[in-house]
């Protein structure tokens, strides 16, 4: 038995999230179908991140065990021939038998994109959150700086999270302009259910002047979801990159 790993990119618009579900079309379920067609095997896939419905990825990482003799690097083009155009395997390789995409990851980066426009072009609306007014980026950045550190992020976790500990470490949280978009970039060792989208909703309120940027520390300390802002729409969020300690599993290769 061999463990195959891959990096996968997808437009999440048409999918009910990453995780396979019995009565919904998901990214994981679609990938498993492609593996079944290619290898004739029903496999259990291990994913690094369970992205929500409508959320995108440039670099999610997946692994599974197979008896197929196909060389590791050949799985990418072979699987792509069975996948729809909005899901692409960017790279595949044979990994160590103990490799786990989720538990071996030591840092992830997500980006949330905002377009400040009354009307968002249909060519962009799948990938940005449209906000009809201009936002104060400096105020948003002051709030974002307080998000960095090791905290209990209960105030930024949606109901239904399947984890007992809400403690995470965020190593970077930045807000900047890129062309005519505002980008919220967040890096950390892991994230709670809807954590980045709730952060984005909170920072948007700060950018509008509806929340004090200096209040984010107090929101964290409250551990009260009602103190944070709304959950921002999913389409603005993309999983950008996952880092691993071992160069053998680096997604940059």
C-alpha positions in Angstrom: 0.0 0.0 0.0 1.3 3.5 -0.9 0.3 6.9 0.3 -0.3 9.4 -2.5 -0.5 13.1 -1.7 -1.6 16.0 -3.9 -2.2 19.7 -3.8 -5.6 20.6 -5.2 -7.1 23.9 -6.3 -10.8 24.6 -6.8 -13.5 27.2 -7.3 -15.9 26.3 -4.5 -18.9 28.1 -6.0 -20.7 25.0 -7.1 -19.9 22.8 -4.1 -21.3 22.3 -0.6 -17.8 22.6 0.9 -14.9 20.2 1.0 -16.2 17.4 3.1 -18.0 14.5 1.4 -21.7 14.3 2.2 -24.3 11.8 1.2 -26.8 14.1 -0.4 -24.7 17.0 -1.7 -22.0 17.6 -4.3 -18.7 18.4 -2.6 -15.0 18.8 -3.6 -13.9 15.7 -1.6 -16.8 13.6 -3.0 -15.9 14.6 -6.6 -12.2 13.8 -6.0 -13.1 10.4 -4.6 -15.2 9.7 -7.7 -12.3 10.6 -9.9 -9.9 8.3 -7.9 -12.5 5.5 -8.2 -12.7 5.9 -12.0 -8.9 6.0 -12.3 -7.9 3.3 -9.9 -11.0 1.2 -9.3 -10.8 1.8 -5.6 -13.1 3.4 -3.0 -10.7 5.3 -0.8 -10.7 7.4 2.4 -9.2 10.8 1.7 -7.4 12.8 4.3 -7.7 16.6 3.7 -5.7 19.4 5.3 -8.7 21.8 5.4 -12.4 21.4 5.4 -13.3 24.5 3.5 -17.0 25.7 3.7 -19.5 25.9 0.9 -18.5 28.5 -1.6 -15.0 28.9 -0.3 -12.1 28.4 -2.8 -8.6 26.9 -2.6 -5.3 27.4 -4.4 -3.4 24.9 -2.2 -5.4 22.4 -0.2 -3.5 19.2 0.4 -5.0 15.7 0.3 -3.6 12.1 0.8 -4.9 8.6 0.5 -3.7 5.0 0.4 -3.7 3.0 -2.8 -2.5 -0.2 -4.4 -2.3 1.4 -7.8 1.1 1.2 -9.5 0.7 4.6 -11.2 3.8 6.7 -10.4 3.1 9.4 -7.8 3.8 12.3 -10.1 1.4 10.9 -12.8 -1.7 11.0 -10.6 -2.1 14.8 -11.2 -2.6 14.7 -15.0 -4.5 11.3 -14.7 -7.0 12.6 -12.2 -7.5 15.9 -14.0 -8.8 14.0 -16.9 -11.7 12.8 -14.7 -12.3 16.0 -12.8 -14.4 19.0 -13.8 -12.7 22.2 -14.9 -13.4 23.9 -11.5 -11.2 21.3 -9.7 -7.6 20.8 -10.6 -4.8 18.7 -9.1 -1.8 21.0 -9.3 0.8 18.4 -8.1 0.9 14.8 -6.9 3.7 12.7 -5.3 4.2 9.6 -3.2 4.4 10.6 0.4 5.7 8.9 3.5 3.3 6.3 4.8 2.8 8.4 8.0 2.1 11.7 6.3 -1.2 13.4 7.4 -2.1 16.6 5.5 -4.0 18.0 8.5 -1.9 17.0 11.5 1.5 17.5 9.9 0.7 21.0 8.7 2.4 23.7 10.8 1.0 26.8 9.1 -1.8 27.8 6.8 -2.6 31.0 4.9 -6.1 32.3 4.0 -7.0 35.5 2.2 -10.3 37.3 2.2 -10.9 39.7 -0.7 -13.2 42.7 -0.6 -14.3 44.9 -3.5 -15.5 48.3 -2.4 -18.1 48.9 -5.2 -21.9 49.4 -5.4 -21.9 46.9 -8.3 -19.4 44.1 -8.6 -18.7 42.7 -12.1 -20.1 39.2 -12.8 -16.5 38.2 -13.7 -15.4 39.0 -10.1 -18.4 38.3 -7.9 -17.5 34.7 -7.3 -14.2 35.7 -5.7 -14.8 38.9 -3.7 -17.2 40.2 -1.1 -18.8 43.3 -2.4 -19.1 46.3 0.0 -20.9 49.3 -1.3 -18.8 52.0 0.5 -15.1 52.8 0.9 -13.5 51.2 4.0 -10.9 52.7 6.3 -8.0 50.3 5.8 -5.9 51.8 8.5 -8.7 51.2 11.0 -9.0 47.6 9.8 -5.3 47.0 10.2 -5.3 48.3 13.8 -8.0 45.7 14.6 -6.1 43.0 12.7 -2.9 43.5 14.7 -4.7 42.6 17.9 -5.8 39.2 16.3 -2.2 38.0 16.3 -1.0 35.7 19.1 -2.2 32.6 21.0 -5.7 33.2 22.1 -9.0 31.5 22.8 -10.9 32.4 19.6 -14.3 31.4 20.8 -15.7 34.8 19.9 -14.7 34.1 16.3 -16.1 30.5 16.1 -19.5 29.7 14.7 -21.9 27.3 16.5 -21.4 23.7 15.4 -17.6 23.6 15.6 -16.4 20.0 16.1 -13.5 20.9 18.3 -13.3 21.2 22.1 -10.3 23.6 22.3 -10.8 27.0 20.8 -7.1 28.0 21.4 -5.2 28.7 18.2 -2.0 30.6 17.3 -2.2 33.3 14.6 1.2 34.4 13.4 0.2 37.1 10.9 -2.9 39.1 10.3 -2.7 42.0 7.8 -5.0 44.2 5.8 -3.7 45.9 2.6 -4.9 47.1 -0.8 -4.1 45.2 -4.0 -5.2 47.1 -7.0 -8.9 48.0 -6.3 -9.4 45.2 -3.7 -8.8 45.1 0.0 -7.1 41.8 1.2 -7.2 40.4 4.7 -4.4 37.9 5.0 -4.3 35.5 7.9 -1.6 32.9 8.8 -1.7 30.5 11.7 -1.4 26.9 12.9 -5.1 26.2 12.4 -8.5 27.9 12.3 -11.9 27.3 13.8 -15.2 26.9 12.0 -15.9 30.2 10.2 -13.1 31.9 12.1 -11.7 33.9 9.1 -15.1 34.9 7.8 -16.1 36.2 11.3 -12.9 38.1 11.5 -13.5 39.5 8.0 -17.0 40.6 9.0 -15.7 42.2 12.2 -12.9 44.1 10.3 -15.4 45.3 7.7 -17.5 46.8 10.5 -14.3 48.5 11.8 -13.6 49.8 8.3 -17.1 51.2 8.2 -16.7 52.9 11.5 -19.4 50.7 13.1 -16.9 49.1 15.6 -13.9 50.6 17.4 -10.7 49.0 16.0 -9.3 49.0 19.5 -12.1 46.7 20.7 -10.8 43.6 19.1 -8.7 42.6 22.1 -11.8 42.9 24.3 -13.9 40.9 21.8 -11.3 38.1 22.0 -11.2 38.2 25.8 -15.0 38.0 26.0 -15.0 34.6 24.3 -18.6 35.7 23.3 -19.6 35.2 19.6 -22.2 37.9 19.9 -19.5 40.6 20.5 -17.8 40.0 17.1 -19.2 41.1 13.7 -21.3 39.1 11.3 -20.0 36.2 9.3 -18.8 37.5 6.0 -20.0 35.8 2.8 -18.0 32.7 1.7 -17.0 33.7 -1.8 -14.3 36.2 -0.7 -12.3 33.5 1.1 -9.5 31.4 -0.4 -7.1 28.9 1.2 -3.8 30.1 -0.3 -1.1 27.9 1.0 -0.1 25.2 3.6 3.4 24.8 5.0 4.9 21.5 6.2 8.2 20.9 8.0 9.4 18.2 5.6 10.7 19.3 2.2 9.3 16.0 0.9 5.8 17.3 1.5 6.3 20.9 0.6 3.5 22.1 -1.7 5.9 24.5 -3.3 7.6 21.7 -5.2 
